Amino acid sequence: MSVDVEMLNPRKWKYEDRLRLLFAAAFGAVLGFTTDYFPGDVELNTLWALVGAVVAGGAFYCYRALW
């Protein structure tokens, strides 16, 4: 399977795809923050929001870049 180098650089994606990546990261952050694994602990919930953003954004990036 060959990978096009242009597809790996998000700055060369179309505007719609960059917006979808931003939306995926924001959705992951909201999902991670609202799961409320640690009630009352804002720092850990913020950490989960960051993890959610990275996972959702990374999943979209891999989907967009490799397919």
C-alpha positions in Angstrom: 0.0 0.0 0.0 1.5 3.3 -1.1 0.9 6.5 0.8 0.6 9.8 -0.9 2.8 12.3 1.0 0.4 15.1 0.1 -2.4 13.4 2.0 -0.3 13.2 5.2 0.1 17.0 5.5 -3.1 18.5 6.9 -2.1 21.9 5.7 -2.6 20.7 2.1 -6.0 19.3 2.7 -9.2 21.0 1.5 -10.9 23.4 3.8 -13.8 21.0 4.5 -11.4 18.2 5.6 -9.5 20.6 7.9 -12.8 21.7 9.4 -13.8 18.0 9.9 -10.5 17.3 11.7 -11.2 20.3 14.0 -14.7 19.1 14.6 -13.5 15.6 15.4 -11.0 16.9 17.9 -13.6 19.2 19.6 -16.1 16.3 19.7 -13.5 14.1 21.4 -12.7 16.8 23.9 -16.4 17.3 24.8 -16.9 13.6 25.0 -13.9 13.1 27.2 -14.8 16.0 29.5 -18.5 15.1 29.9 -17.9 11.4 30.7 -17.0 12.7 34.2 -14.7 9.9 35.3 -13.7 11.9 38.3 -16.6 13.9 39.7 -15.5 17.3 41.1 -11.9 16.9 39.8 -11.5 19.5 37.0 -7.9 18.8 36.3 -8.4 15.1 35.6 -11.5 15.7 33.6 -9.5 18.2 31.5 -6.9 15.5 31.0 -9.6 13.1 29.8 -10.8 15.9 27.4 -7.3 16.2 26.0 -7.0 12.4 25.6 -10.4 12.4 23.9 -9.4 15.1 21.5 -6.1 13.4 20.6 -7.8 10.0 20.1 -10.7 11.4 18.0 -8.5 13.7 16.0 -6.0 11.0 15.4 -8.6 8.5 14.3 -10.0 11.1 11.8 -6.4 11.9 10.6 -5.7 8.2 10.0 -9.0 7.8 8.2 -8.4 10.8 6.0 -4.7 10.3 5.3 -4.7 6.6 4.6 -8.0 6.1 2.7 
